[in-house]
């Protein structure tokens, strides 16, 4: 049964705001709620930004609109992108369309849900440590995070400036080829976008892939995911793609390095939310500034945001920066070098996207913060290096939950990923989530 946006939103809580779609629009799209939009409230999933209506569109949204798109809604997310399961939002929790008792993944959970349940729909997501491919895997859709700098970050409410990437989620692989050129390109408002080479699609095909032993031969990957992964390797062989296991020893350091870098940058970015510039401004103005600042942030930031502020502030302190932050930057460089060596012989690195299928909310509630962080061990490496990566649906668990397969290519080589997505789509039958009235 076909439902309207309001009915779907009430069931899945995937939108923080939505509107009617003009009849003359060429296509509809949604956008993660940390991308500014001038006619929608933009909260980044946080109470501290409730009531903020930006005066301008983020560049990716502006480009989609200029191409004839109608922005139908802003999708729910973990507060400022802080999470793996979209359970840290101040505005409800988006529910997995395959099982309403399970997570959509994070932090672009609402975007993945929208891509899974809305017909002919593409959603803009944002990835910092896996926030596009994780929900794409959990919701059974295609998710592409391009190279860092391929898409302008102007108008993005930052989590980690050196990590954030705007990308796409869709049920159809062909949408990646269609819309990546729309949102890509140099932007004078974002210097990191100005160094990119021109986007060229259709010139490269995937011929050989590497599997890092450190990622798939240790503990942590469920039996269902491993079975789907091994079956996917057979499918790749049938496409005449060479497969070889390789060693990438630095990958085991990616999680600690990522969380040092990400929280350091996040704590700096969150300092701007002081209750005086935008969003909530209902604090006690009779207080001295430091007291006002403290009381306001204590009231309106969620627990995970506070945790990351504390972690990031500690790792940047005098006496600790060399031990943690600067060391993490060195680890990042070592991981990049490991990838570059692999790409001398291979077109991509392939792993499962997530180590398990979408967990139930009761299971998530029992996880510690460290357990949640560890769940990202497969998605963090390409993100910390700024390399483009793609999640494709590759199987389903015994309970019918989607499983994802992730490809990572060298910087600026999105063309081999899009080619693979389309080849994969022609051979693998992706299941639609049932929308039940």
N, C-alpha and C positions, 0 to 999 in steps of 0.2 A: 504494500500500500504506500502510495506517495504521500509524504507529509510535508507541510510547509516549514520554513525555518524556525518559527516559534515553537511548533510542536517538537521538532527535533531538538532544539536547544533545551527545552524543559526536561527532556529525557536524558540528554547527554551532558548538559552544562558546558558545551564546548565553546560557546560565545560569551564574551563579557558584554558585548553590545552588537546589535545587528539592525538592519534596516531593509525596507523594500527595495527591490531591484528594478531599475528603469526598464521599460519594455524594449527600448532601442539599443540596449547594451549588446556588444558583440559576445561577451563572455562575462561570467561572474567569478570573483575570487575573494578569498578572505586573507587576513594577515594577522600574524602573531601580535599580541597586544603590547609588545615593546617597540613596535614601529609606529612612529607618530602619524596621525591622520587628522586633517583639519576639521572634518565633520563628525568625528567619533571621539568619545572620551578615550584616553590612552592611560592605562594604569600600570602596565608591566606586572599585573597580578598582585599589586601591593596596595594596601589601604592608604599608604602615605601619599599616593598619587591620585586618590579618588577625587573626582571633580576637575581633573586637568584636561582641557580641550586645547590641543596644540594649534598654533596659527598656521602650520604648514604641513605638507605631506613629506614623509620620508622618501628619498629618491626612488627606491624600488616601487613603492606604491604609486608615486607620481608617474613613473614610466609605464606601469600597468594600466593606469587610467588613460594615459595618452594613447595607448595602443587599443583603446576601446573597451577596457574592462570596467566593470562596476564592482566596487568594494561592498560586499554584502554584510561583512561583519568582522569584528576583532576577536581573535580566538584566545581561549583561556590558556594559562601557562603557570608554571611555578613562579613564585615571586622573584622578579628580576632574573629569571632563568636558573634559580638555585634549586635544582632537584632533578631526579631521574624518573619520577613517577607522576608529575603534575599534581601532587597532593599538598603542595605548599602554597597554593593560591589563596588569596583572601576572598575570592569570589566563587567559591564552590569548587568541586572536583570533576573534571570531565571523565566520563565513564567509557570503557572500551565497548565499541559496538558489537563485538563478538561475545562479550560477557559483561553485563553491567556491574558485576561484582569485582571487576579487574581494572587495572590501570591502563590508560592510553599511552603511558610512557611520558617522558619529559625531556626538556621542558616545553617543547612545542606540542604538547598533548592535544590541545584543542584543534590545532592545524591538521594533525594526522587524522583525528576523528572526523573533521569536516571533509577531508579528502576521501575517507572511507565510506561515508554515508550520503554525500550529496552527488547527484549526477552531474557529469561534465564540469567538474570543479577542480580548481588548482588553488593551493594555499601557500602563502609565503611563510616560511619558518626561519628561525635563527638558530645557529649551532655555535656552541662554545666548547663543549667537551663531548658532544654526541647528541645534541638536542634536536637534530633533524632525523638522523638514522635510527635512533632508539625508538621514538614513537612510530616511525614508519614501519619498523620491524614488528612492534606490538600490535599495530592496527592493520597490518597486511597491505601496505601501499608502497609506492616507490618514493624514495626520499633522496634528494641530491644536495649535498653541501659542496659548493664550488671552492676553488682556491681562495685563500685569504686575499682580499683585494680585488677579486673578479667583479663583485657587486658592491656598489657604494654603500657605506655604513652611515651616510648622512641621514639623520632623523632616527637612528637606532638608539634606544635607551641602553647604554652600554652595561654589560656585565664585565667582560675583560677585553680591553681595547686591542690587545695583540692577538686575540683568539676569536672574536666574534665574526661570523660569516652568515650572510643572508642567502637562503636557498629555497628549494621548491619541494612540495609534497603533492602527489597526485595518484589517483587510482590507475591512470593510464601512463605508460612509459613514454608515449609520443608527446605528452605535454612537456616533458623535460626539454626536448629539442625545440619545441614551439616557443616556450616562455623564457628559457635561459638567455637567449639573445636579447629579449625584451628588457630584462632587468640588469643585464651586464653593461659594462662600459665605463669609461673614465668620467670622473665627476670632479669639478674644481673644488667642490665643498669637502671632498674626502681625498687627501693626498695619497693615502694607501691604495686608492683605486687607479692612480695615474701612472703607475709603473707597469701595468699589465700589458701583455701583447694582445693583439686582436684575437677575438674568439673565432676559431675555425672549427666547424663541425663537418663530419663526413669524410675526413682525410685519413684517419687512423682507425684501425680495427684491433681488437684484443686478440693476440696470438699466443701469449704465454703468461702464466700467472704463478706467483710464488705464495707458499703457505708458510708463515713463520711458526716454527716448531714451538717457540716459547709461548705462543698465543693459544695453540689448540691441543697441545699434548700434556698440559698440566691439569690440575684439578679446577673445578669451578664451572664447567660446561655441562649442562644437563644431558641426559641420554636422548631425549627427543630432539634437542637442538643438534647434537652430534650426529644422530642418524640422518637428519635432513641435510646437514652439511656434507656428509659423505655421499649421499645421493646426488647432491648438487654437483659435486666434483665429477661424478660419472656423466652428468648432463653436459658439463663443460668439455669433457673429453669427446663427447659425441659431436660437439661443435668444432672439433679439431683444434682445441686449445691445449697447449702443453702445460703440464702441472708439475711442480717440483717443490719439495720441502726445503726450506732454507733456515739458517740461524740468524736471528736478529736479537742479540743479547741485551740491547739497551731497552727493549720494550718493557721489561719488568720494572724499570724505574719511571715509567711514564705517569702512573697514577700519583705518586708523591710529588713529582715535579709539576704536574698539572695543577694540583690543588694548592701548591705554594704560589705559583704564578697567578692562577685565577683568583684566589682569595686576596692576594696582594693588590691586584688591579681593581677588584670589586670593592674592597674597603675604601680605596681612594675615590672611586666613582660615587659611592653612596654618601660621601661626605657632603655632597651638594644638597641632600634632602634634609633641610634644617627647619622646615615649616615656615619659611618666609618668602619663598620665591614662586612656587607653583604647587598644585595639589592641595592637600590639607593645610590649613593655616588657622586652626582653632585652638592653639595653645594659649597658655596664660602669659600675656605680653607684659605683665608686671614683673616677671622673673628676670634676673640677669641672663645675659645671652647663654653662657655655658649651662646654666640650670634649665633654661627654656629648651635649648638644643637637646639636652639629655632626656628631659621628661617627654618631649615630643617624639623623639626617635624610639624611646622605650615603649611608648604607647602604640605607635603605628607600624613599626617593623615587626615582621614575623620572627619566629625562633630561628629558622635557618639563616635568615639575613643577619641576625645578630651574631650567630655562630661564625659566619664567614667574615664579618667585620672584625671580630676578635682575632681570628686566625690570621687574616691578612695584615692587620695592624702589628701583630707580634712579629711576623716574618719580615717586616720592613723596618723594625726598630733598630736604632743604632746599637751595634754589638751583635745583632742577629742577622742583619741583611746579608752579610758575606756567607754566613753559615747556611742560610736557607734560600733566600731569593736569588742571589747571584749564582749559587750552586745549581739551582733549578734551571737557570738560563743556560748553563753549561750542559746540563743533561739534555735539554731541548735540542741543542746543537748536535749532540752525539746521536740522538734519535734520528734527526734529519739526515745525518751522514749514513746511518744504517740503511735508511730508505733509499738514499741516492745510489748506494752500492747495488741494492737489489734491482733498481730501475735501469741499471746498465745492461741487464740481461732480460728483464721481464717488463711487461706492460702494466701490470697491476699486482697488488698484494690482496689476497682473498682470505677472509675469516668469517665465522658467524658474526652477525651484527651484535646480538646480545647473548649472554651465556645461558639465558633461560627465557621461557615465554612470559608474557605479562603476568605478574603476580596478583593475587587477590588483595584487596585492601586490608583484610585482617592479617595477612602475611606481612604486608608493608609496615603495619603498625608495630610489629614486633622487631623490625630491623633497627639496628643502631645506625647512627650517622655514618660510621665507618663501613658498615655492611652496604649501605646505599652507595657510598663513594666507590667501593670495590666493584660494584656492578658495571661500572663504566670501563673496565680494563681493556675491552676490545675496541671501544669507540674513541677513547682518549688519544691514542697515538697519532692518528691522522689529523686530529684537531690541534694538538700541541705543535705539530709541524706545519700547519696551514695548508695541507694537501687536500685536493678534492676527493670526495668519497661518496659512494652510492650504496643504498640498501635496496635490495629487491626481495619480494616475497619468494621463499623457496620451499616452503612446506608448512605442515600443520601438525600440531601435537595430537595426542590421543583425545584430548578434550576439545579439539577443533580450533585451538588458538594459533594465530599466525607465527611463523618463524622467518627471520630475515637472513640474507646473505650479503656481506659487505665487500665491496671492491674499493681499493684505494689506488690512485694513480699519481704520477709525478705532478708537480706544480704546473698549472695552466693546461693540463691534458684532460679536460672534461670531455673531449670528443670521444675518447675510448670508452668512457663510462656510459655516455649516452648511447653509443653504438651497442654496448653490451646490454643496456636496459631494454632496447628494442628487440634485440635478438632473443633475450631471455623471455620477453613478453610474448613472443611468437611461439615459444615452446612450452611455457609453464602456464597452466590455467589458474589464474588468480580468483579466489572466491570473494564474492560480495558479502559484506556483513548484512544480515537480514534486519530490516527496520520493521519491527512489529508494532502494529497499532494497539 
